[in-house]
Each structure stands twice: as structure tokens, then as C-alpha cells.
Amino acid sequence: NYAKAIYHYEKALRIRVNDVTASRALAWSYHKIRYYKQSLKLAKKILKRNPSDFQAVLIKARTYVKLRSYKKAYKLIRTSLAEASGDYKVYLRAILADIYLERGKLNEARSIYKETLKEKPLTPGALCGLGKYYLIKEQWQKSAKYLQQAIRVRPHFIEAYNLIAKAYEPTNRKKALYYYRKFYKMASHDPVFVPLLVTVR
């Protein structure tokens, strides 16, 4: 329950104003309920105190993408990649690929997703990204394959259930219905996906 989480994180920050853990958690909670301006404000505040806080960079980048501020997101990611390593580098590259995909630069997106999976084969965001790519290309089997892998790695990956249902719809309506029902059940508890529920009733 994001409302309860936000209440408790805000309460914690009234007591410990500079608590980074609570600030990050609150920023992600705002992000989840589409309070993007509040999420961005908190991420900027964290980065002002510590420019190397990569979790805050991820929050800021993801929020820019949601706000369709792609140039700002791209600039932030490119700057941060120079200092990032390990998982943070992988996650930043996956966000970069998401930007390319949303802007219609499909080949660039596919290349980065593939590179990400070579480095870290079980990255759910990259698996889902490739699933989206092949969905756009109407390569249904390949799309379903990557989305199924994403779900195996992250069983509560709500977006992937909606996408895999779309991938199965042209070839296997029984499986499509199964995944749409799964998506509907999970999404009904998440404010990010509630607007999509009307499309799968």
C-alpha cells in the first residue's frame, strides 16, 4: 500500500531530515503512484547532497522518462555511465534502451538490450524491452519468449503480463486470456496500471 508507505517515510523524514534510505524509498513510492514531480524533487535533493548516489540517478532518469523529458534523461544517463559500474551500469543502459524504444529508434534499443543481456543475462527490464521490441515487429513467438523469461526472473512483473498477453493474442487466444486475467488481478492493486484495466475487461 503506497499511501501507507508514503505516510511512514514522510514521518521518518520529519524526524531524520537527511535520512537517505527513507528519501530514496519515498521517491520510489511517489514514482509508483505517478507523483512524478515529487519523485523528481526528492531525487534531485539526494543528488545535491551526494552526486554519486546511483539509486537517486536511477529514480531521476526513470522519472524523466515518465515525464517524456527524453533529452534530460539521455544526458543524465550518458553522464552517469562514465562513473557507473556493475549493476548500476546495467540498469542505466536498460533505461537508455527504453528511451530509444519509446522514441522509435528500434535498432538502437535492440542492440543495447542485447548488450545488457550479454553482461547480465537475467536483467528483467532488458528481457521485457526485447519482448516489447519483437511485439512491435509482430514477431509474436520471440516476443513471448523474452517476456516469459522476464516473468520467470520477476514473477510480479505486472507490465510483462500485459505484454505477453498481447504477444499470444494473434496465435493462442487461450494463453492470451490466461495472461490477461493474471495481469488484471495484479494490476488492480497497482495505481500505475489501473488505467489499463479498462482495455482488458
C-alpha positions in Angstrom: 0.0 0.0 0.0 1.8 3.1 -1.3 -0.3 5.5 0.7 0.8 3.9 4.0 4.4 3.7 2.8 4.4 7.4 1.9 2.9 8.3 5.3 5.6 6.3 7.2 8.5 7.6 5.0 7.3 11.2 5.4 7.0 10.7 9.1 10.6 9.3 9.3 11.9 12.2 7.3 10.3 14.7 9.7 12.4 13.0 12.5 15.6 12.5 10.5 15.5 15.1 7.7 18.6 13.7 5.9 17.8 10.0 6.1 18.9 8.9 2.6 17.3 5.5 2.8 13.9 7.0 3.6 14.3 9.6 1.0 15.0 7.1 -1.7 12.1 4.9 -0.6 9.8 7.9 -0.6 10.9 9.0 -4.1 10.3 5.5 -5.5 6.8 5.4 -3.8 5.9 8.8 -5.3 7.1 7.5 -8.7 4.9 4.4 -8.4 1.8 6.4 -7.9 2.7 8.9 -10.7 3.6 11.8 -8.4 6.5 12.4 -10.7 7.2 16.0 -9.7 7.6 15.0 -6.1 9.7 12.0 -7.0 12.0 14.2 -9.1 12.3 16.8 -6.4 13.4 14.2 -3.9 15.9 12.6 -6.3 17.4 16.0 -7.0 17.7 16.7 -3.3 19.5 13.4 -2.7 21.9 14.1 -5.6 22.6 17.6 -4.3 24.0 16.1 -1.1 25.7 13.2 -2.9 26.1 13.4 -6.7 27.3 9.8 -6.7 24.1 8.3 -5.3 23.3 6.0 -8.2 19.9 4.9 -6.8 18.9 8.5 -6.9 20.2 8.7 -10.5 18.0 5.8 -11.5 15.0 7.4 -9.9 15.7 10.7 -11.6 16.3 9.0 -15.0 13.1 6.8 -14.8 11.1 9.9 -13.8 12.4 11.9 -16.7 11.3 9.1 -19.0 7.8 9.0 -17.5 7.6 12.8 -18.0 8.8 12.3 -21.6 11.8 14.6 -20.9 13.9 12.3 -23.0 16.8 14.7 -23.7 17.2 15.3 -19.9 17.1 11.6 -19.3 19.6 10.8 -22.1 22.0 13.5 -20.8 21.8 12.2 -17.2 22.4 8.6 -18.2 25.3 9.4 -20.6 27.0 11.5 -17.8 26.3 8.8 -15.2 27.5 5.9 -17.3 31.1 7.3 -17.2 31.2 6.7 -13.4 28.8 3.7 -13.1 29.9 0.1 -12.7 28.3 -3.3 -12.0 24.5 -3.5 -11.7 24.0 0.3 -11.9 25.7 0.4 -15.3 23.5 -2.4 -16.5 20.3 -0.6 -15.2 21.3 2.7 -16.7 21.8 1.1 -20.1 18.5 -0.6 -19.9 16.8 2.8 -19.3 18.7 4.2 -22.2 17.4 1.4 -24.4 13.8 2.1 -23.2 14.3 5.7 -24.3 15.4 4.6 -27.8 12.4 2.2 -28.0 9.9 4.9 -26.9 11.3 7.3 -29.5 11.1 4.7 -32.3 14.8 4.1 -32.6 14.2 0.3 -32.6 17.6 -1.0 -33.8 19.5 1.1 -31.2 17.2 -0.1 -28.5 17.6 -3.8 -29.6 21.4 -3.5 -29.6 21.6 -2.1 -26.1 19.1 -4.7 -24.7 21.2 -7.5 -26.3 24.4 -6.0 -24.9 22.8 -5.7 -21.4 21.8 -9.3 -21.5 25.3 -10.5 -22.5 26.6 -8.8 -19.5 23.8 -9.7 -17.1 21.5 -12.4 -18.7 18.7 -12.2 -16.2 18.0 -8.4 -16.3 14.2 -8.3 -16.2 14.0 -4.8 -17.8 16.1 -5.8 -20.8 14.2 -9.0 -21.3 10.9 -7.1 -21.2 12.4 -4.5 -23.5 13.2 -7.1 -26.1 9.7 -8.5 -25.7 8.4 -5.1 -26.5 10.7 -4.8 -29.5 9.6 -8.1 -31.0 5.9 -7.2 -30.2 6.3 -4.0 -32.3 7.9 -6.1 -35.0 5.0 -8.5 -34.8 7.4 -11.4 -34.1 5.0 -13.0 -31.6 6.9 -16.1 -30.7 10.2 -14.2 -30.0 8.3 -11.6 -28.0 6.6 -14.2 -25.8 9.9 -16.0 -25.3 11.6 -12.9 -23.8 8.6 -11.8 -21.8 8.2 -15.3 -20.3 11.9 -15.1 -19.2 11.2 -11.7 -17.7 8.3 -13.2 -15.7 10.4 -16.1 -14.5 13.0 -13.8 -13.2 10.5 -11.3 -11.7 7.2 -13.1 -11.0 5.4 -9.9 -10.1 6.5 -8.0 -13.3 3.0 -6.6 -14.0 3.8 -4.9 -17.3 5.2 -8.1 -18.7 1.9 -10.0 -18.1 0.0 -7.4 -20.2 2.6 -7.6 -23.0 2.8 -11.3 -23.1 -1.0 -11.5 -23.4 -0.7 -9.2 -26.4 2.0 -11.4 -27.9 -0.1 -14.5 -27.6 -3.3 -12.9 -28.8 -2.7 -13.5 -32.6 -1.7 -17.1 -32.2 -3.0 -18.6 -28.9 -6.1 -16.8 -27.5 -6.4 -19.3 -24.6 -2.9 -18.3 -23.4 -3.6 -14.6 -24.1 -6.7 -14.8 -21.9 -4.8 -16.6 -19.1 -2.2 -13.8 -19.0 -4.7 -11.0 -19.3 -6.5 -12.4 -16.3 -3.2 -12.6 -14.4 -2.5 -9.0 -15.4 -6.0 -7.8 -14.4 -5.7 -9.4 -10.9 -2.2 -8.0 -10.3 -2.8 -4.6 -11.8 -6.0 -3.9 -9.9 -3.8 -3.3 -6.8 -1.3 -1.0 -8.5 -2.2 2.6 -9.4 0.3 2.7 -12.3 -1.6 0.1 -14.2 -5.2 0.8 -13.1 -5.9 3.0 -16.2 -5.1 0.0 -18.5 -7.6 -2.3 -16.8 -10.5 -1.0 -18.9 -8.7 -2.4 -22.0 -8.6 -6.0 -20.7 -12.1 -6.3 -19.1 
